[in-house]
Amino acid sequence: QVQFVESGGGLVQPGGSLRLSCAASGSISRLYVMGWYRQAPGKQRELVARITAAGNTIYANSVKGRFTISRDNAKNTVYLQMNGLKPEDTAVYLCNVFNQFAKEDYWGQGTQVTVSS
């Protein structure tokens, strides 16, 4: 069982910034991959960014250069700094922990990000 505390979503104007945080606890290892996905209405869930315990990162092409993922292994917390937000970034952002050893995914409840003027 993994529990999540997500925060940082909200309403922001185009070009603005937000920082998402996700603290995971429970049956979790600091070795697991952590990341963020998003899902907009009527669209499939898509990867935004992932980070390994060693700090290796992967980003969706649509957010490269604008978003930065980071993590604090001691706190099992992952962050997503989002700059230069666009209306097409509007979605529910979901925190993800991936147990790469057992091939298991754990999901947070999601936080809404809305980019609108």
C-alpha positions as semicolon CSV with decimal commas, in nm:
position;residue;x (nm);y (nm);z (nm)
1;Q;0,000;0,000;0,000
2;V;0,133;0,340;-0,102
3;Q;-0,014;0,669;0,012
4;F;0,027;1,000;-0,166
5;V;-0,002;1,365;-0,068
6;E;-0,012;1,583;-0,377
7;S;-0,020;1,960;-0,381
8;G;0,050;2,261;-0,598
9;G;-0,216;2,253;-0,864
10;G;-0,441;2,545;-0,947
11;L;-0,541;2,810;-1,198
12;V;-0,269;3,007;-1,373
13;Q;-0,250;3,241;-1,670
14;P;-0,064;3,142;-1,987
15;G;0,307;3,194;-1,939
16;G;0,280;3,144;-1,565
17;S;0,440;2,889;-1,336
18;L;0,332;2,624;-1,089
19;R;0,520;2,373;-0,876
20;L;0,365;2,037;-0,800
21;S;0,474;1,824;-0,506
22;C;0,400;1,461;-0,429
23;A;0,505;1,287;-0,110
24;A;0,474;0,909;-0,115
25;S;0,472;0,686;0,192
26;G;0,400;0,330;0,290
27;S;0,536;0,025;0,109
28;I;0,781;0,219;-0,104
29;S;1,150;0,200;-0,174
30;R;1,375;0,495;-0,244
31;L;1,494;0,297;-0,546
32;Y;1,161;0,322;-0,725
33;V;1,107;0,546;-1,027
34;M;0,887;0,847;-0,959
35;G;0,707;1,064;-1,207
36;W;0,416;1,269;-1,324
37;Y;0,150;1,186;-1,579
38;R;-0,141;1,397;-1,696
39;Q;-0,484;1,337;-1,837
40;A;-0,697;1,595;-2,010
41;P;-1,072;1,546;-2,069
42;G;-1,132;1,308;-2,356
43;K;-0,763;1,224;-2,391
44;Q;-0,545;0,936;-2,287
45;R;-0,317;0,956;-1,988
46;E;0,031;1,060;-2,096
47;L;0,373;1,071;-1,938
48;V;0,496;1,417;-1,847
49;A;0,827;1,334;-1,680
50;R;0,997;1,056;-1,484
51;I;1,304;1,044;-1,264
52;T;1,504;0,754;-1,128
53;A;1,659;0,738;-0,784
54;A;1,992;0,823;-0,948
55;G;1,843;1,137;-1,100
56;N;1,808;1,026;-1,460
57;T;1,512;1,196;-1,624
58;I;1,277;1,156;-1,917
59;Y;1,044;1,428;-2,044
60;A;0,760;1,438;-2,292
61;N;0,864;1,638;-2,598
62;S;0,581;1,883;-2,536
63;V;0,726;1,993;-2,200
64;K;1,100;1,981;-2,264
65;G;1,265;2,309;-2,177
66;R;0,964;2,426;-1,975
67;F;0,918;2,163;-1,702
68;T;1,175;2,029;-1,457
69;I;1,130;1,718;-1,247
70;S;1,328;1,659;-0,929
71;R;1,308;1,440;-0,623
72;D;1,415;1,418;-0,261
73;N;1,495;1,052;-0,197
74;A;1,512;1,099;0,180
75;K;1,153;1,223;0,178
76;N;1,020;1,003;-0,107
77;T;0,899;1,325;-0,264
78;V;0,889;1,423;-0,629
79;Y;0,846;1,774;-0,764
80;L;0,747;1,917;-1,098
81;Q;0,840;2,277;-1,170
82;M;0,627;2,400;-1,458
83;N;0,721;2,723;-1,633
84;G;0,587;2,883;-1,947
85;L;0,252;2,713;-1,902
86;K;0,022;2,688;-2,201
87;P;-0,353;2,625;-2,224
88;E;-0,276;2,281;-2,367
89;D;-0,105;2,192;-2,038
90;T;-0,447;2,196;-1,872
91;A;-0,510;1,851;-1,722
92;V;-0,526;1,648;-1,406
93;Y;-0,167;1,573;-1,308
94;L;-0,111;1,239;-1,140
95;C;0,185;1,137;-0,932
96;N;0,324;0,795;-1,014
97;V;0,558;0,556;-0,840
98;F;0,683;0,265;-1,045
99;N;0,826;-0,042;-0,879
100;Q;1,053;-0,149;-1,161
101;F;1,140;-0,475;-0,984
102;A;0,782;-0,602;-0,957
103;K;0,653;-0,399;-1,255
104;E;0,387;-0,235;-1,039
105;D;0,246;0,115;-1,069
106;Y;0,105;0,320;-0,785
107;W;-0,100;0,633;-0,849
108;G;-0,184;0,945;-0,659
109;Q;-0,532;1,094;-0,668
110;G;-0,432;1,376;-0,903
111;T;-0,423;1,751;-0,886
112;Q;-0,593;1,984;-1,134
113;V;-0,385;2,230;-1,336
114;T;-0,577;2,483;-1,540
115;V;-0,405;2,731;-1,769
116;S;-0,641;3,003;-1,881
117;S;-0,665;3,378;-1,915
